Amino acid sequence: MDCSIALALMLRGAAPADLVGAACPAAVVRVAEGRTATDPISHEPFYAGLVQDANALRAETQDFNKAPTLALRATPRFQTYLQRLQNLSAGDLKGHVDLKKRGTDRDLKCILLGVSRDIANKVNDLKSAASDADLAQALTNTDLLLRDNIDVIVTPDTVDSGLDCVAEFGKDA
């Protein structure tokens, strides 16, 4: 099976182990299984912590999305979950600041700023859902963003896209 087909199937719910028989590079399989980060920065304790937190939040998001109901939002577990999302958002912003201080031109510094802001928006969506269906959609969107949060940290840069944080997010970025 072609690797791109296997990856597409995995994104639709197939197990990462299904990639093993595909023509996927070993690094792709390891990342899909959550075993190995491939970008050197993801091995630094701070960034590894962001990945670990996002993985844990993804699992919790998926658990909540098994039976989404507005009553869920009043539970202490959900309130703690929202706080943990806000903490991840703050961590991503801290990562942006760290990379900016290092003087890196890597896209990751801009992406972390954007993800940080997007997580804050997802928290608002979770809080303001008007129906069980709205909450389910907000949880799905949060899950996708958390996956992206992990991917941008563990996936090595292949090219510098030239993303300009200032043009994208303003003079304080």
C-alpha positions as semicolon CSV with decimal commas, in nm:
position;residue;x (nm);y (nm);z (nm)
1;M;0,000;0,000;0,000
2;D;0,123;0,351;-0,080
3;C;0,228;0,554;0,227
4;S;-0,004;0,846;0,142
5;I;-0,301;0,608;0,128
6;A;-0,200;0,451;0,459
7;L;-0,166;0,793;0,620
8;A;-0,506;0,898;0,489
9;L;-0,659;0,580;0,630
10;M;-0,492;0,643;0,965
11;L;-0,638;0,993;0,974
12;R;-0,978;0,834;0,917
13;G;-0,931;0,602;1,214
14;A;-0,698;0,321;1,107
15;A;-0,434;0,223;1,361
16;P;-0,080;0,360;1,317
17;A;0,037;-0,001;1,302
18;D;-0,131;-0,019;0,961
19;L;0,150;0,202;0,831
20;V;0,409;-0,066;0,899
21;G;0,311;-0,266;0,590
22;A;0,295;0,046;0,379
23;A;0,585;0,200;0,194
24;C;0,625;0,464;0,465
25;P;0,960;0,581;0,596
26;A;1,032;0,451;0,945
27;A;1,029;0,805;1,086
28;V;0,672;0,855;0,962
29;V;0,562;0,533;1,131
30;R;0,734;0,629;1,458
31;V;0,575;0,974;1,463
32;A;0,232;0,831;1,378
33;E;0,266;0,587;1,665
34;G;0,378;0,867;1,895
35;R;0,704;0,686;1,968
36;T;0,967;0,923;1,836
37;A;0,989;1,293;1,775
38;T;1,195;1,373;1,470
39;D;1,270;1,743;1,509
40;P;1,564;1,801;1,745
41;I;1,378;2,083;1,922
42;S;1,107;1,837;2,022
43;H;1,364;1,658;2,237
44;E;1,422;1,968;2,451
45;P;1,233;1,924;2,779
46;F;1,008;2,228;2,736
47;Y;0,895;2,135;2,385
48;A;0,867;1,765;2,473
49;G;0,638;1,877;2,757
50;L;0,418;2,067;2,512
51;V;0,388;1,753;2,299
52;Q;0,310;1,539;2,603
53;D;0,045;1,786;2,725
54;A;-0,115;1,811;2,381
55;N;-0,124;1,431;2,350
56;A;-0,295;1,398;2,689
57;L;-0,543;1,671;2,599
58;R;-0,619;1,499;2,267
59;A;-0,706;1,178;2,449
60;E;-0,931;1,367;2,688
61;T;-1,092;1,561;2,402
62;Q;-1,168;1,239;2,220
63;D;-1,311;1,090;2,539
64;F;-1,541;1,389;2,591
65;N;-1,649;1,368;2,228
66;K;-1,778;1,011;2,273
67;A;-2,090;1,152;2,442
68;P;-2,085;1,532;2,415
69;T;-2,354;1,703;2,618
70;L;-2,379;2,059;2,741
71;A;-2,411;1,928;3,097
72;L;-2,051;1,810;3,065
73;R;-1,930;2,169;3,082
74;A;-2,045;2,204;3,444
75;T;-1,832;1,914;3,566
76;P;-1,506;1,975;3,753
77;R;-1,325;1,747;3,506
78;F;-1,431;1,964;3,211
79;Q;-1,335;2,283;3,395
80;T;-0,991;2,135;3,463
81;Y;-0,968;2,035;3,097
82;L;-1,041;2,394;2,989
83;Q;-0,771;2,520;3,226
84;R;-0,523;2,269;3,086
85;L;-0,605;2,391;2,733
86;Q;-0,539;2,747;2,846
87;N;-0,210;2,633;3,002
88;L;-0,109;2,470;2,671
89;S;-0,196;2,793;2,490
90;A;0,028;2,984;2,732
91;G;0,302;2,724;2,680
92;D;0,282;2,761;2,305
93;L;0,312;3,137;2,345
94;K;0,613;3,086;2,572
95;G;0,766;2,865;2,300
96;H;0,709;3,142;2,045
97;V;0,885;3,391;2,274
98;D;1,171;3,146;2,337
99;L;1,230;3,088;1,967
100;K;1,205;3,460;1,898
101;K;1,470;3,529;2,166
102;R;1,694;3,267;2,008
103;G;1,675;3,468;1,687
104;T;1,553;3,176;1,484
105;D;1,398;3,227;1,146
106;R;1,217;2,895;1,174
107;D;0,848;2,890;1,094
108;L;0,780;2,716;1,425
109;K;0,798;3,041;1,620
110;C;0,518;3,190;1,409
111;I;0,314;2,872;1,406
112;L;0,328;2,841;1,786
113;L;0,196;3,195;1,815
114;G;-0,092;3,112;1,583
115;V;-0,170;2,783;1,758
116;S;-0,165;2,960;2,094
117;R;-0,426;3,206;1,971
118;D;-0,629;2,929;1,805
119;I;-0,642;2,728;2,127
120;A;-0,782;3,032;2,308
121;N;-1,050;3,055;2,038
122;K;-1,131;2,683;2,075
123;V;-1,173;2,728;2,451
124;N;-1,424;3,005;2,379
125;D;-1,604;2,779;2,131
126;L;-1,624;2,502;2,391
127;K;-1,763;2,745;2,649
128;S;-2,017;2,902;2,413
129;A;-2,155;2,591;2,240
130;A;-2,535;2,628;2,229
131;S;-2,620;2,262;2,169
132;D;-2,476;1,915;2,208
133;A;-2,401;1,918;1,834
134;D;-2,216;2,250;1,869
135;L;-2,013;2,106;2,155
136;A;-1,933;1,795;1,949
137;Q;-1,810;2,016;1,663
138;A;-1,605;2,231;1,902
139;L;-1,447;1,918;2,050
140;T;-1,368;1,783;1,703
141;N;-1,208;2,112;1,603
142;T;-1,009;2,119;1,928
143;D;-0,887;1,764;1,864
144;L;-0,768;1,861;1,516
145;L;-0,587;2,166;1,651
146;L;-0,419;1,961;1,922
147;R;-0,300;1,716;1,656
148;D;-0,158;2,009;1,462
149;N;0,006;2,141;1,780
150;I;0,191;1,811;1,815
151;D;0,278;1,782;1,446
152;V;0,436;2,127;1,417
153;I;0,673;2,053;1,705
154;V;0,777;1,699;1,612
155;T;0,796;1,735;1,235
156;P;1,129;1,872;1,116
157;D;1,141;2,174;0,893
158;T;1,189;2,080;0,532
159;V;1,205;2,432;0,395
160;D;1,168;2,779;0,535
161;S;0,840;2,907;0,398
162;G;0,938;3,265;0,464
163;L;0,643;3,306;0,701
164;D;0,671;3,656;0,846
165;C;0,535;3,672;1,202
166;V;0,511;4,050;1,194
167;A;0,314;4,052;0,870
168;E;0,096;3,767;0,995
169;F;0,036;3,875;1,357
170;G;0,144;4,238;1,395
171;K;0,448;4,425;1,518
172;D;0,460;4,254;1,860
173;A;0,493;3,902;1,715
